[in-house]
């Protein structure tokens, strides 16, 4: 059985997100669950991968700050085909 160590719920636009730090007999993990339009999606990141996961999020947000406004992260029409390059206009 999973034990929830910490939990936070967010509502962003029409989506409800639950971020939980959990633990079971195999170790700790971060579970992010999205509820939207009657569907549920979740990602699970084992605790050994959390530093890399959070660094990747910080890197993406940093790139977005350098090239766009943070509202929605990217204006419509922008693409990033190479994740190591900054987001640029698709033209």
PDB file of N, CA, C and O in Angstrom:
ATOM      1  N   UNK A   1       0.840  -1.186   0.000  1.00  0.00           N
ATOM      2  CA  UNK A   1       0.000   0.000   0.000  1.00  0.00           C
ATOM      3  C   UNK A   1       0.884   1.249   0.000  1.00  0.00           C
ATOM      4  O   UNK A   1       1.918   1.294   0.666  1.00  0.00           O
ATOM      5  N   UNK A   2       0.464   2.242  -0.746  1.00  0.00           N
ATOM      6  CA  UNK A   2       1.216   3.485  -0.848  1.00  0.00           C
ATOM      7  C   UNK A   2       0.884   4.407   0.320  1.00  0.00           C
ATOM      8  O   UNK A   2      -0.272   4.538   0.720  1.00  0.00           O
ATOM      9  N   UNK A   3       1.912   5.036   0.850  1.00  0.00           N
ATOM     10  CA  UNK A   3       1.771   6.010   1.922  1.00  0.00           C
ATOM     11  C   UNK A   3       2.058   7.387   1.334  1.00  0.00           C
ATOM     12  O   UNK A   3       3.125   7.599   0.758  1.00  0.00           O
ATOM     13  N   UNK A   4       1.114   8.333   1.470  1.00  0.00           N
ATOM     14  CA  UNK A   4       1.315   9.692   0.980  1.00  0.00           C
ATOM     15  C   UNK A   4       2.035  10.482   2.067  1.00  0.00           C
ATOM     16  O   UNK A   4       1.522  10.654   3.173  1.00  0.00           O
ATOM     17  N   UNK A   5       3.241  10.961   1.733  1.00  0.00           N
ATOM     18  CA  UNK A   5       4.068  11.706   2.675  1.00  0.00           C
ATOM     19  C   UNK A   5       3.686  13.188   2.670  1.00  0.00           C
ATOM     20  O   UNK A   5       3.577  13.816   3.723  1.00  0.00           O
ATOM     21  N   UNK A   6       3.485  13.732   1.475  1.00  0.00           N
ATOM     22  CA  UNK A   6       3.098  15.139   1.323  1.00  0.00           C
ATOM     23  C   UNK A   6       2.246  15.259   0.068  1.00  0.00           C
ATOM     24  O   UNK A   6       2.410  14.491  -0.880  1.00  0.00           O
ATOM     25  N   UNK A   7       1.337  16.223   0.067  1.00  0.00           N
ATOM     26  CA  UNK A   7       0.428  16.385  -1.064  1.00  0.00           C
ATOM     27  C   UNK A   7       0.068  17.854  -1.239  1.00  0.00           C
ATOM     28  O   UNK A   7      -0.029  18.605  -0.269  1.00  0.00           O
ATOM     29  N   UNK A   8      -0.127  18.245  -2.480  1.00  0.00           N
ATOM     30  CA  UNK A   8      -0.563  19.617  -2.785  1.00  0.00           C
ATOM     31  C   UNK A   8      -1.500  19.548  -3.980  1.00  0.00           C
ATOM     32  O   UNK A   8      -1.215  18.850  -4.952  1.00  0.00           O
ATOM     33  N   UNK A   9      -2.604  20.258  -3.916  1.00  0.00           N
ATOM     34  CA  UNK A   9      -3.573  20.294  -5.006  1.00  0.00           C
ATOM     35  C   UNK A   9      -3.607  21.682  -5.608  1.00  0.00           C
ATOM     36  O   UNK A   9      -3.631  22.680  -4.887  1.00  0.00           O
ATOM     37  N   UNK A  10      -3.610  21.748  -6.936  1.00  0.00           N
ATOM     38  CA  UNK A  10      -3.669  23.013  -7.664  1.00  0.00           C
ATOM     39  C   UNK A  10      -4.822  22.963  -8.655  1.00  0.00           C
ATOM     40  O   UNK A  10      -5.130  21.907  -9.208  1.00  0.00           O
ATOM     41  N   UNK A  11      -5.451  24.096  -8.873  1.00  0.00           N
ATOM     42  CA  UNK A  11      -6.426  24.221  -9.940  1.00  0.00           C
ATOM     43  C   UNK A  11      -5.929  25.308 -10.872  1.00  0.00           C
ATOM     44  O   UNK A  11      -5.781  26.466 -10.480  1.00  0.00           O
ATOM     45  N   UNK A  12      -5.673  24.916 -12.116  1.00  0.00           N
ATOM     46  CA  UNK A  12      -5.167  25.839 -13.129  1.00  0.00           C
ATOM     47  C   UNK A  12      -6.096  25.752 -14.328  1.00  0.00           C
ATOM     48  O   UNK A  12      -6.207  24.713 -14.980  1.00  0.00           O
ATOM     49  N   UNK A  13      -6.758  26.863 -14.599  1.00  0.00           N
ATOM     50  CA  UNK A  13      -7.791  26.913 -15.625  1.00  0.00           C
ATOM     51  C   UNK A  13      -8.794  25.799 -15.341  1.00  0.00           C
ATOM     52  O   UNK A  13      -9.369  25.775 -14.253  1.00  0.00           O
ATOM     53  N   UNK A  14      -9.024  24.884 -16.266  1.00  0.00           N
ATOM     54  CA  UNK A  14     -10.005  23.821 -16.043  1.00  0.00           C
ATOM     55  C   UNK A  14      -9.361  22.502 -15.641  1.00  0.00           C
ATOM     56  O   UNK A  14      -9.992  21.449 -15.736  1.00  0.00           O
ATOM     57  N   UNK A  15      -8.119  22.552 -15.196  1.00  0.00           N
ATOM     58  CA  UNK A  15      -7.415  21.330 -14.809  1.00  0.00           C
ATOM     59  C   UNK A  15      -7.172  21.331 -13.308  1.00  0.00           C
ATOM     60  O   UNK A  15      -6.886  22.365 -12.705  1.00  0.00           O
ATOM     61  N   UNK A  16      -7.290  20.165 -12.733  1.00  0.00           N
ATOM     62  CA  UNK A  16      -6.950  19.979 -11.328  1.00  0.00           C
ATOM     63  C   UNK A  16      -5.712  19.103 -11.280  1.00  0.00           C
ATOM     64  O   UNK A  16      -5.703  18.011 -11.849  1.00  0.00           O
ATOM     65  N   UNK A  17      -4.681  19.563 -10.617  1.00  0.00           N
ATOM     66  CA  UNK A  17      -3.428  18.823 -10.500  1.00  0.00           C
ATOM     67  C   UNK A  17      -3.210  18.457  -9.041  1.00  0.00           C
ATOM     68  O   UNK A  17      -3.428  19.269  -8.141  1.00  0.00           O
ATOM     69  N   UNK A  18      -2.777  17.230  -8.823  1.00  0.00           N
ATOM     70  CA  UNK A  18      -2.405  16.794  -7.478  1.00  0.00           C
ATOM     71  C   UNK A  18      -0.959  16.324  -7.553  1.00  0.00           C
ATOM     72  O   UNK A  18      -0.617  15.444  -8.342  1.00  0.00           O
ATOM     73  N   UNK A  19      -0.123  16.921  -6.725  1.00  0.00           N
ATOM     74  CA  UNK A  19       1.292  16.562  -6.643  1.00  0.00           C
ATOM     75  C   UNK A  19       1.487  15.870  -5.304  1.00  0.00           C
ATOM     76  O   UNK A  19       1.216  16.449  -4.253  1.00  0.00           O
ATOM     77  N   UNK A  20       1.962  14.618  -5.346  1.00  0.00           N
ATOM     78  CA  UNK A  20       2.112  13.841  -4.122  1.00  0.00           C
ATOM     79  C   UNK A  20       3.503  13.222  -4.042  1.00  0.00           C
ATOM     80  O   UNK A  20       4.016  12.698  -5.030  1.00  0.00           O
ATOM     81  N   UNK A  21       4.095  13.286  -2.884  1.00  0.00           N
ATOM     82  CA  UNK A  21       5.297  12.527  -2.594  1.00  0.00           C
ATOM     83  C   UNK A  21       4.816  11.300  -1.838  1.00  0.00           C
ATOM     84  O   UNK A  21       4.229  11.415  -0.763  1.00  0.00           O
ATOM     85  N   UNK A  22       5.066  10.125  -2.403  1.00  0.00           N
ATOM     86  CA  UNK A  22       4.548   8.877  -1.847  1.00  0.00           C
ATOM     87  C   UNK A  22       5.682   7.912  -1.547  1.00  0.00           C
ATOM     88  O   UNK A  22       6.823   8.104  -1.968  1.00  0.00           O
ATOM     89  N   UNK A  23       5.335   6.872  -0.809  1.00  0.00           N
ATOM     90  CA  UNK A  23       6.308   5.839  -0.471  1.00  0.00           C
ATOM     91  C   UNK A  23       5.588   4.499  -0.448  1.00  0.00           C
ATOM     92  O   UNK A  23       4.464   4.393   0.043  1.00  0.00           O
ATOM     93  N   UNK A  24       6.246   3.479  -0.984  1.00  0.00           N
ATOM     94  CA  UNK A  24       5.755   2.116  -0.871  1.00  0.00           C
ATOM     95  C   UNK A  24       6.928   1.207  -0.551  1.00  0.00           C
ATOM     96  O   UNK A  24       8.014   1.691  -0.232  1.00  0.00           O
ATOM     97  N   UNK A  25       6.728  -0.104  -0.629  1.00  0.00           N
ATOM     98  CA  UNK A  25       7.802  -1.031  -0.264  1.00  0.00           C
ATOM     99  C   UNK A  25       9.005  -0.970  -1.196  1.00  0.00           C
ATOM    100  O   UNK A  25      10.068  -1.491  -0.859  1.00  0.00           O
ATOM    101  N   UNK A  26       8.859  -0.345  -2.366  1.00  0.00           N
ATOM    102  CA  UNK A  26       9.981  -0.209  -3.305  1.00  0.00           C
ATOM    103  C   UNK A  26      10.690   1.140  -3.193  1.00  0.00           C
ATOM    104  O   UNK A  26      11.709   1.344  -3.852  1.00  0.00           O
ATOM    105  N   UNK A  27      10.189   2.052  -2.390  1.00  0.00           N
ATOM    106  CA  UNK A  27      10.842   3.339  -2.196  1.00  0.00           C
ATOM    107  C   UNK A  27       9.893   4.518  -2.361  1.00  0.00           C
ATOM    108  O   UNK A  27       8.674   4.359  -2.425  1.00  0.00           O
ATOM    109  N   UNK A  28      10.488   5.702  -2.427  1.00  0.00           N
ATOM    110  CA  UNK A  28       9.717   6.943  -2.582  1.00  0.00           C
ATOM    111  C   UNK A  28       9.617   7.343  -4.048  1.00  0.00           C
ATOM    112  O   UNK A  28      10.459   6.990  -4.874  1.00  0.00           O
ATOM    113  N   UNK A  29       8.557   8.093  -4.341  1.00  0.00           N
ATOM    114  CA  UNK A  29       8.347   8.578  -5.707  1.00  0.00           C
ATOM    115  C   UNK A  29       7.432   9.791  -5.680  1.00  0.00           C
ATOM    116  O   UNK A  29       6.675  10.000  -4.732  1.00  0.00           O
ATOM    117  N   UNK A  30       7.519  10.586  -6.744  1.00  0.00           N
ATOM    118  CA  UNK A  30       6.651  11.742  -6.934  1.00  0.00           C
ATOM    119  C   UNK A  30       5.593  11.353  -7.956  1.00  0.00           C
ATOM    120  O   UNK A  30       5.917  10.866  -9.040  1.00  0.00           O
ATOM    121  N   UNK A  31       4.331  11.567  -7.611  1.00  0.00           N
ATOM    122  CA  UNK A  31       3.236  11.300  -8.549  1.00  0.00           C
ATOM    123  C   UNK A  31       2.521  12.617  -8.818  1.00  0.00           C
ATOM    124  O   UNK A  31       2.105  13.309  -7.889  1.00  0.00           O
ATOM    125  N   UNK A  32       2.382  12.959 -10.094  1.00  0.00           N
ATOM    126  CA  UNK A  32       1.642  14.148 -10.517  1.00  0.00           C
ATOM    127  C   UNK A  32       0.444  13.648 -11.307  1.00  0.00           C
ATOM    128  O   UNK A  32       0.593  13.010 -12.349  1.00  0.00           O
ATOM    129  N   UNK A  33      -0.748  13.948 -10.795  1.00  0.00           N
ATOM    130  CA  UNK A  33      -1.982  13.486 -11.438  1.00  0.00           C
ATOM    131  C   UNK A  33      -2.747  14.693 -11.945  1.00  0.00           C
ATOM    132  O   UNK A  33      -2.909  15.687 -11.237  1.00  0.00           O
ATOM    133  N   UNK A  34      -3.218  14.593 -13.184  1.00  0.00           N
ATOM    134  CA  UNK A  34      -4.005  15.656 -13.824  1.00  0.00           C
ATOM    135  C   UNK A  34      -5.419  15.133 -14.036  1.00  0.00           C
ATOM    136  O   UNK A  34      -5.621  14.047 -14.578  1.00  0.00           O
ATOM    137  N   UNK A  35      -6.386  15.918 -13.601  1.00  0.00           N
ATOM    138  CA  UNK A  35      -7.795  15.626 -13.860  1.00  0.00           C
ATOM    139  C   UNK A  35      -8.322  16.741 -14.751  1.00  0.00           C
ATOM    140  O   UNK A  35      -8.307  17.909 -14.362  1.00  0.00           O
ATOM    141  N   UNK A  36      -8.788  16.387 -15.942  1.00  0.00           N
ATOM    142  CA  UNK A  36      -9.322  17.394 -16.862  1.00  0.00           C
ATOM    143  C   UNK A  36     -10.297  16.730 -17.822  1.00  0.00           C
ATOM    144  O   UNK A  36     -10.039  15.643 -18.339  1.00  0.00           O
ATOM    145  N   UNK A  37     -11.385  17.379 -18.045  1.00  0.00           N
ATOM    146  CA  UNK A  37     -12.374  16.940 -19.033  1.00  0.00           C
ATOM    147  C   UNK A  37     -12.784  15.480 -18.824  1.00  0.00           C
ATOM    148  O   UNK A  37     -12.959  14.738 -19.789  1.00  0.00           O
ATOM    149  N   UNK A  38     -12.936  15.073 -17.564  1.00  0.00           N
ATOM    150  CA  UNK A  38     -13.377  13.725 -17.260  1.00  0.00           C
ATOM    151  C   UNK A  38     -12.312  12.652 -17.404  1.00  0.00           C
ATOM    152  O   UNK A  38     -12.621  11.464 -17.313  1.00  0.00           O
ATOM    153  N   UNK A  39     -11.074  13.043 -17.625  1.00  0.00           N
ATOM    154  CA  UNK A  39      -9.980  12.083 -17.774  1.00  0.00           C
ATOM    155  C   UNK A  39      -8.943  12.305 -16.682  1.00  0.00           C
ATOM    156  O   UNK A  39      -8.814  13.395 -16.124  1.00  0.00           O
ATOM    157  N   UNK A  40      -8.211  11.236 -16.399  1.00  0.00           N
ATOM    158  CA  UNK A  40      -7.129  11.316 -15.418  1.00  0.00           C
ATOM    159  C   UNK A  40      -5.847  10.804 -16.057  1.00  0.00           C
ATOM    160  O   UNK A  40      -5.826   9.733 -16.664  1.00  0.00           O
ATOM    161  N   UNK A  41      -4.785  11.577 -15.915  1.00  0.00           N
ATOM    162  CA  UNK A  41      -3.463  11.190 -16.394  1.00  0.00           C
ATOM    163  C   UNK A  41      -2.490  11.363 -15.236  1.00  0.00           C
ATOM    164  O   UNK A  41      -2.659  12.250 -14.399  1.00  0.00           O
ATOM    165  N   UNK A  42      -1.476  10.514 -15.195  1.00  0.00           N
ATOM    166  CA  UNK A  42      -0.500  10.627 -14.115  1.00  0.00           C
ATOM    167  C   UNK A  42       0.893  10.298 -14.637  1.00  0.00           C
ATOM    168  O   UNK A  42       1.066   9.492 -15.551  1.00  0.00           O
ATOM    169  N   UNK A  43       1.873  10.947 -14.030  1.00  0.00           N
ATOM    170  CA  UNK A  43       3.268  10.570 -14.242  1.00  0.00           C
ATOM    171  C   UNK A  43       3.864  10.264 -12.874  1.00  0.00           C
ATOM    172  O   UNK A  43       3.504  10.870 -11.865  1.00  0.00           O
ATOM    173  N   UNK A  44       4.772   9.322 -12.871  1.00  0.00           N
ATOM    174  CA  UNK A  44       5.426   8.925 -11.636  1.00  0.00           C
ATOM    175  C   UNK A  44       6.919   9.012 -11.856  1.00  0.00           C
ATOM    176  O   UNK A  44       7.447   8.463 -12.824  1.00  0.00           O
ATOM    177  N   UNK A  45       7.603   9.704 -10.953  1.00  0.00           N
ATOM    178  CA  UNK A  45       9.057   9.859 -11.032  1.00  0.00           C
ATOM    179  C   UNK A  45       9.654   9.238  -9.770  1.00  0.00           C
ATOM    180  O   UNK A  45       9.422   9.737  -8.669  1.00  0.00           O
ATOM    181  N   UNK A  46      10.427   8.144  -9.919  1.00  0.00           N
ATOM    182  CA  UNK A  46      11.077   7.556  -8.740  1.00  0.00           C
ATOM    183  C   UNK A  46      12.026   8.564  -8.095  1.00  0.00           C
ATOM    184  O   UNK A  46      12.608   9.401  -8.785  1.00  0.00           O
ATOM    185  N   UNK A  47      12.182   8.485  -6.781  1.00  0.00           N
ATOM    186  CA  UNK A  47      12.979   9.474  -6.056  1.00  0.00           C
ATOM    187  C   UNK A  47      14.408   9.631  -6.572  1.00  0.00           C
ATOM    188  O   UNK A  47      14.917  10.751  -6.547  1.00  0.00           O
ATOM    189  N   UNK A  48      15.097   8.569  -7.044  1.00  0.00           N
ATOM    190  CA  UNK A  48      16.447   8.810  -7.568  1.00  0.00           C
ATOM    191  C   UNK A  48      16.467   9.742  -8.790  1.00  0.00           C
ATOM    192  O   UNK A  48      17.496  10.354  -9.078  1.00  0.00           O
ATOM    193  N   UNK A  49      15.345   9.856  -9.509  1.00  0.00           N
ATOM    194  CA  UNK A  49      15.283  10.707 -10.688  1.00  0.00           C
ATOM    195  C   UNK A  49      14.784  12.111 -10.426  1.00  0.00           C
ATOM    196  O   UNK A  49      14.740  12.927 -11.347  1.00  0.00           O
ATOM    197  N   UNK A  50      14.404  12.419  -9.185  1.00  0.00           N
ATOM    198  CA  UNK A  50      13.840  13.743  -8.886  1.00  0.00           C
ATOM    199  C   UNK A  50      14.793  14.897  -9.144  1.00  0.00           C
ATOM    200  O   UNK A  50      14.352  15.912  -9.682  1.00  0.00           O
ATOM    201  N   UNK A  51      16.081  14.808  -8.792  1.00  0.00           N
ATOM    202  CA  UNK A  51      16.966  15.932  -9.105  1.00  0.00           C
ATOM    203  C   UNK A  51      17.044  16.205 -10.613  1.00  0.00           C
ATOM    204  O   UNK A  51      17.033  17.364 -11.028  1.00  0.00           O
ATOM    205  N   UNK A  52      17.122  15.168 -11.423  1.00  0.00           N
ATOM    206  CA  UNK A  52      17.175  15.358 -12.874  1.00  0.00           C
ATOM    207  C   UNK A  52      15.845  15.900 -13.403  1.00  0.00           C
ATOM    208  O   UNK A  52      15.827  16.751 -14.292  1.00  0.00           O
ATOM    209  N   UNK A  53      14.738  15.407 -12.856  1.00  0.00           N
ATOM    210  CA  UNK A  53      13.412  15.857 -13.271  1.00  0.00           C
ATOM    211  C   UNK A  53      13.210  17.335 -12.963  1.00  0.00           C
ATOM    212  O   UNK A  53      12.756  18.092 -13.821  1.00  0.00           O
ATOM    213  N   UNK A  54      13.545  17.752 -11.740  1.00  0.00           N
ATOM    214  CA  UNK A  54      13.370  19.159 -11.376  1.00  0.00           C
ATOM    215  C   UNK A  54      14.343  20.051 -12.143  1.00  0.00           C
ATOM    216  O   UNK A  54      13.999  21.181 -12.488  1.00  0.00           O
ATOM    217  N   UNK A  55      15.550  19.559 -12.412  1.00  0.00           N
ATOM    218  CA  UNK A  55      16.510  20.338 -13.209  1.00  0.00           C
ATOM    219  C   UNK A  55      15.984  20.533 -14.630  1.00  0.00           C
ATOM    220  O   UNK A  55      16.152  21.607 -15.208  1.00  0.00           O
ATOM    221  N   UNK A  56      15.354  19.514 -15.193  1.00  0.00           N
ATOM    222  CA  UNK A  56      14.800  19.631 -16.546  1.00  0.00           C
ATOM    223  C   UNK A  56      13.674  20.657 -16.585  1.00  0.00           C
ATOM    224  O   UNK A  56      13.583  21.443 -17.527  1.00  0.00           O
ATOM    225  N   UNK A  57      12.820  20.654 -15.570  1.00  0.00           N
ATOM    226  CA  UNK A  57      11.738  21.639 -15.509  1.00  0.00           C
ATOM    227  C   UNK A  57      12.319  23.044 -15.389  1.00  0.00           C
ATOM    228  O   UNK A  57      11.886  23.954 -16.096  1.00  0.00           O
ATOM    229  N   UNK A  58      13.291  23.231 -14.503  1.00  0.00           N
ATOM    230  CA  UNK A  58      13.928  24.535 -14.352  1.00  0.00           C
ATOM    231  C   UNK A  58      14.575  24.993 -15.651  1.00  0.00           C
ATOM    232  O   UNK A  58      14.491  26.168 -16.007  1.00  0.00           O
ATOM    233  N   UNK A  59      15.220  24.070 -16.360  1.00  0.00           N
ATOM    234  CA  UNK A  59      15.866  24.403 -17.628  1.00  0.00           C
ATOM    235  C   UNK A  59      14.843  24.854 -18.663  1.00  0.00           C
ATOM    236  O   UNK A  59      15.058  25.847 -19.357  1.00  0.00           O
ATOM    237  N   UNK A  60      13.743  24.137 -18.770  1.00  0.00           N
ATOM    238  CA  UNK A  60      12.702  24.504 -19.741  1.00  0.00           C
ATOM    239  C   UNK A  60      12.112  25.864 -19.391  1.00  0.00           C
ATOM    240  O   UNK A  60      11.913  26.696 -20.277  1.00  0.00           O
ATOM    241  N   UNK A  61      11.829  26.101 -18.114  1.00  0.00           N
ATOM    242  CA  UNK A  61      11.271  27.394 -17.710  1.00  0.00           C
ATOM    243  C   UNK A  61      12.266  28.520 -17.934  1.00  0.00           C
ATOM    244  O   UNK A  61      11.876  29.622 -18.319  1.00  0.00           O
ATOM    245  N   UNK A  62      13.532  28.261 -17.700  1.00  0.00           N
ATOM    246  CA  UNK A  62      14.564  29.260 -17.950  1.00  0.00           C
ATOM    247  C   UNK A  62      14.634  29.604 -19.431  1.00  0.00           C
ATOM    248  O   UNK A  62      14.751  30.774 -19.798  1.00  0.00           O
ATOM    249  N   UNK A  63      14.563  28.590 -20.276  1.00  0.00           N
ATOM    250  CA  UNK A  63      14.561  28.836 -21.718  1.00  0.00           C
ATOM    251  C   UNK A  63      13.335  29.649 -22.117  1.00  0.00           C
ATOM    252  O   UNK A  63      13.431  30.558 -22.941  1.00  0.00           O
ATOM    253  N   UNK A  64      12.188  29.326 -21.536  1.00  0.00           N
ATOM    254  CA  UNK A  64      10.959  30.043 -21.854  1.00  0.00           C
ATOM    255  C   UNK A  64      11.050  31.495 -21.413  1.00  0.00           C
ATOM    256  O   UNK A  64      10.582  32.382 -22.127  1.00  0.00           O
ATOM    257  N   UNK A  65      11.643  31.757 -20.253  1.00  0.00           N
ATOM    258  CA  UNK A  65      11.797  33.136 -19.780  1.00  0.00           C
ATOM    259  C   UNK A  65      12.672  33.941 -20.722  1.00  0.00           C
ATOM    260  O   UNK A  65      12.461  35.142 -20.893  1.00  0.00           O
ATOM    261  N   UNK A  66      13.643  33.296 -21.328  1.00  0.00           N
ATOM    262  CA  UNK A  66      14.553  33.990 -22.239  1.00  0.00           C
ATOM    263  C   UNK A  66      13.930  34.268 -23.601  1.00  0.00           C
ATOM    264  O   UNK A  66      14.417  35.128 -24.334  1.00  0.00           O
ATOM    265  N   UNK A  67      12.857  33.553 -23.955  1.00  0.00           N
ATOM    266  CA  UNK A  67      12.325  33.699 -25.300  1.00  0.00           C
ATOM    267  C   UNK A  67      10.858  34.088 -25.359  1.00  0.00           C
ATOM    268  O   UNK A  67      10.389  34.521 -26.412  1.00  0.00           O
ATOM    269  N   UNK A  68      10.118  33.950 -24.271  1.00  0.00           N
ATOM    270  CA  UNK A  68       8.678  34.219 -24.299  1.00  0.00           C
ATOM    271  C   UNK A  68       8.248  34.792 -22.962  1.00  0.00           C
ATOM    272  O   UNK A  68       9.047  34.936 -22.037  1.00  0.00           O
ATOM    273  N   UNK A  69       6.972  35.112 -22.887  1.00  0.00           N
ATOM    274  CA  UNK A  69       6.396  35.451 -21.591  1.00  0.00           C
ATOM    275  C   UNK A  69       6.023  34.149 -20.904  1.00  0.00           C
ATOM    276  O   UNK A  69       5.789  33.146 -21.577  1.00  0.00           O
ATOM    277  N   UNK A  70       5.962  34.143 -19.586  1.00  0.00           N
ATOM    278  CA  UNK A  70       5.646  32.912 -18.874  1.00  0.00           C
ATOM    279  C   UNK A  70       4.165  32.589 -18.862  1.00  0.00           C
ATOM    280  O   UNK A  70       3.796  31.483 -18.467  1.00  0.00           O
ATOM    281  N   UNK A  71       3.307  33.496 -19.273  1.00  0.00           N
ATOM    282  CA  UNK A  71       1.890  33.164 -19.309  1.00  0.00           C
ATOM    283  C   UNK A  71       1.680  32.132 -20.389  1.00  0.00           C
ATOM    284  O   UNK A  71       1.768  32.445 -21.577  1.00  0.00           O
ATOM    285  N   UNK A  72       1.406  30.918 -19.994  1.00  0.00           N
ATOM    286  CA  UNK A  72       1.239  29.837 -20.942  1.00  0.00           C
ATOM    287  C   UNK A  72       2.558  29.316 -21.467  1.00  0.00           C
ATOM    288  O   UNK A  72       2.556  28.426 -22.318  1.00  0.00           O
ATOM    289  N   UNK A  73       3.675  29.823 -21.005  1.00  0.00           N
ATOM    290  CA  UNK A  73       5.022  29.431 -21.400  1.00  0.00           C
ATOM    291  C   UNK A  73       5.364  29.764 -22.837  1.00  0.00           C
ATOM    292  O   UNK A  73       6.417  30.349 -23.089  1.00  0.00           O
ATOM    293  N   UNK A  74       4.520  29.417 -23.780  1.00  0.00           N
ATOM    294  CA  UNK A  74       4.849  29.712 -25.178  1.00  0.00           C
ATOM    295  C   UNK A  74       3.634  30.314 -25.864  1.00  0.00           C
ATOM    296  O   UNK A  74       2.532  29.779 -25.746  1.00  0.00           O
ATOM    297  N   UNK A  75       3.816  31.414 -26.576  1.00  0.00           N
ATOM    298  CA  UNK A  75       2.704  31.942 -27.358  1.00  0.00           C
ATOM    299  C   UNK A  75       2.330  30.936 -28.445  1.00  0.00           C
ATOM    300  O   UNK A  75       3.168  30.134 -28.858  1.00  0.00           O
ATOM    301  N   UNK A  76       1.094  30.971 -28.909  1.00  0.00           N
ATOM    302  CA  UNK A  76       0.694  30.016 -29.937  1.00  0.00           C
ATOM    303  C   UNK A  76       1.547  30.223 -31.180  1.00  0.00           C
ATOM    304  O   UNK A  76       1.906  31.348 -31.528  1.00  0.00           O
ATOM    305  N   UNK A  77       1.865  29.110 -31.844  1.00  0.00           N
ATOM    306  CA  UNK A  77       2.680  29.177 -33.041  1.00  0.00           C
ATOM    307  C   UNK A  77       4.154  28.967 -32.791  1.00  0.00           C
ATOM    308  O   UNK A  77       4.921  28.858 -33.747  1.00  0.00           O
ATOM    309  N   UNK A  78       4.585  28.904 -31.531  1.00  0.00           N
ATOM    310  CA  UNK A  78       5.997  28.657 -31.254  1.00  0.00           C
ATOM    311  C   UNK A  78       6.238  27.160 -31.112  1.00  0.00           C
ATOM    312  O   UNK A  78       5.406  26.437 -30.564  1.00  0.00           O
ATOM    313  N   UNK A  79       7.371  26.705 -31.607  1.00  0.00           N
ATOM    314  CA  UNK A  79       7.722  25.296 -31.536  1.00  0.00           C
ATOM    315  C   UNK A  79       9.142  25.146 -31.012  1.00  0.00           C
ATOM    316  O   UNK A  79       9.978  26.039 -31.156  1.00  0.00           O
ATOM    317  N   UNK A  80       9.388  24.013 -30.412  1.00  0.00           N
ATOM    318  CA  UNK A  80      10.743  23.673 -29.990  1.00  0.00           C
ATOM    319  C   UNK A  80      11.002  22.245 -30.435  1.00  0.00           C
ATOM    320  O   UNK A  80      10.657  21.300 -29.725  1.00  0.00           O
ATOM    321  N   UNK A  81      11.606  22.079 -31.603  1.00  0.00           N
ATOM    322  CA  UNK A  81      11.831  20.753 -32.138  1.00  0.00           C
ATOM    323  C   UNK A  81      13.067  20.103 -31.539  1.00  0.00           C
ATOM    324  O   UNK A  81      13.174  18.877 -31.560  1.00  0.00           O
ATOM    325  N   UNK A  82      13.995  20.870 -31.011  1.00  0.00           N
ATOM    326  CA  UNK A  82      15.186  20.340 -30.374  1.00  0.00           C
ATOM    327  C   UNK A  82      15.184  20.821 -28.933  1.00  0.00           C
ATOM    328  O   UNK A  82      15.388  22.008 -28.680  1.00  0.00           O
ATOM    329  N   UNK A  83      14.950  19.897 -27.961  1.00  0.00           N
ATOM    330  CA  UNK A  83      14.807  20.344 -26.578  1.00  0.00           C
ATOM    331  C   UNK A  83      16.040  20.993 -25.982  1.00  0.00           C
ATOM    332  O   UNK A  83      15.950  21.594 -24.911  1.00  0.00           O
ATOM    333  N   UNK A  84      17.191  20.893 -26.637  1.00  0.00           N
ATOM    334  CA  UNK A  84      18.380  21.545 -26.097  1.00  0.00           C
ATOM    335  C   UNK A  84      18.529  22.963 -26.609  1.00  0.00           C
ATOM    336  O   UNK A  84      19.402  23.694 -26.142  1.00  0.00           O
ATOM    337  N   UNK A  85      17.696  23.372 -27.563  1.00  0.00           N
ATOM    338  CA  UNK A  85      17.738  24.712 -28.120  1.00  0.00           C
ATOM    339  C   UNK A  85      16.608  25.544 -27.558  1.00  0.00           C
ATOM    340  O   UNK A  85      15.568  24.990 -27.204  1.00  0.00           O
ATOM    341  N   UNK A  86      16.770  26.863 -27.462  1.00  0.00           N
ATOM    342  CA  UNK A  86      15.688  27.722 -26.988  1.00  0.00           C
ATOM    343  C   UNK A  86      14.465  27.640 -27.909  1.00  0.00           C
ATOM    344  O   UNK A  86      14.587  27.334 -29.096  1.00  0.00           O
ATOM    345  N   UNK A  87      13.301  27.914 -27.349  1.00  0.00           N
ATOM    346  CA  UNK A  87      12.075  27.923 -28.133  1.00  0.00           C
ATOM    347  C   UNK A  87      12.108  29.094 -29.090  1.00  0.00           C
ATOM    348  O   UNK A  87      12.403  30.222 -28.696  1.00  0.00           O
ATOM    349  N   UNK A  88      11.804  28.826 -30.346  1.00  0.00           N
ATOM    350  CA  UNK A  88      11.828  29.885 -31.362  1.00  0.00           C
ATOM    351  C   UNK A  88      10.561  29.829 -32.196  1.00  0.00           C
ATOM    352  O   UNK A  88       9.814  28.851 -32.160  1.00  0.00           O
ATOM    353  N   UNK A  89      10.335  30.899 -32.948  1.00  0.00           N
ATOM    354  CA  UNK A  89       9.195  30.962 -33.839  1.00  0.00           C
ATOM    355  C   UNK A  89       9.371  29.914 -34.932  1.00  0.00           C
ATOM    356  O   UNK A  89      10.478  29.743 -35.443  1.00  0.00           O
ATOM    357  N   UNK A  90       8.299  29.207 -35.301  1.00  0.00           N
ATOM    358  CA  UNK A  90       8.365  28.123 -36.280  1.00  0.00           C
ATOM    359  C   UNK A  90       8.657  28.569 -37.696  1.00  0.00           C
ATOM    360  O   UNK A  90       8.824  27.710 -38.561  1.00  0.00           O
ATOM    361  N   UNK A  91       8.728  29.857 -37.988  1.00  0.00           N
ATOM    362  CA  UNK A  91       8.972  30.317 -39.363  1.00  0.00           C
ATOM    363  C   UNK A  91      10.422  30.226 -39.740  1.00  0.00           C
ATOM    364  O   UNK A  91      10.792  30.574 -40.862  1.00  0.00           O
TER     365      UNK A  91
END
